[in-house]
Amino acid sequence: MNAPTPQKLRKQYANNTHPLIVLKFEDGHEIKIYQNTGKVFDAWSGETIKVMAVFDPTSSDWELLESRKADGFQDAEG
């Protein structure tokens, strides 16, 4: 028996606290969100997304703020 197909979700994230936040998805793609901006994105229900803070864009040293399921992000408006 096949597992049900995950539902695609439309979510959003606002960065008001760090110079740069990178959302890292399970499939390897990344979304950059600069301070005082936000982005709307698609994710799969149940997917884990890592929220990474970047204090120095020239460094590969990123700080993991949290790992959050896609369902836990705010729904996109509109």
C-alpha positions in Angstrom: 0.0 0.0 0.0 1.4 3.4 -1.0 1.8 6.3 1.5 -0.5 9.2 0.7 1.2 11.9 -1.4 2.3 14.8 0.8 0.4 18.1 0.4 2.1 21.1 -1.0 1.9 24.1 1.3 2.3 27.8 0.6 4.1 29.3 3.6 5.9 32.5 4.5 8.8 33.6 6.7 9.8 37.1 7.8 13.3 38.0 9.0 13.3 40.9 11.4 16.3 39.9 13.6 19.3 38.8 11.6 21.4 40.3 8.7 20.5 37.2 6.7 18.5 34.0 7.3 18.8 31.0 5.0 16.0 28.4 4.9 17.5 25.0 4.0 15.1 22.5 2.5 15.4 18.6 2.6 16.0 18.5 -1.2 19.0 20.8 -0.8 17.6 24.1 -2.1 18.0 27.3 -0.1 16.1 30.5 0.2 17.9 33.7 1.4 15.9 36.2 3.4 17.6 39.5 4.2 16.8 41.5 7.4 13.5 43.3 7.4 12.2 41.3 4.5 10.1 38.2 4.1 9.5 35.5 1.5 6.7 33.2 0.4 7.7 29.7 -0.5 6.3 26.3 -1.3 7.1 23.3 0.9 5.7 19.8 1.4 3.7 18.9 4.5 5.9 17.1 7.0 9.2 18.4 5.4 11.8 19.6 7.8 13.3 23.1 7.1 16.4 24.3 8.8 16.4 28.0 9.7 20.1 29.2 9.6 21.4 32.6 10.7 24.3 34.1 8.6 26.1 36.9 10.4 29.0 37.1 7.9 28.1 36.4 4.2 31.8 35.7 3.4 31.9 32.9 5.9 30.5 29.4 5.6 29.9 29.4 9.4 26.1 29.5 9.7 24.3 29.2 13.0 21.3 26.7 13.2 18.5 28.6 14.9 15.9 25.8 14.6 14.7 22.9 12.5 11.0 23.3 11.9 8.4 21.3 10.0 6.9 23.1 7.0 3.5 22.9 8.7 4.8 25.0 11.5 5.5 28.1 9.3 2.9 30.9 8.9 0.5 30.4 6.0 1.1 32.7 3.1 -1.4 35.5 2.8 -3.4 36.0 -0.3 
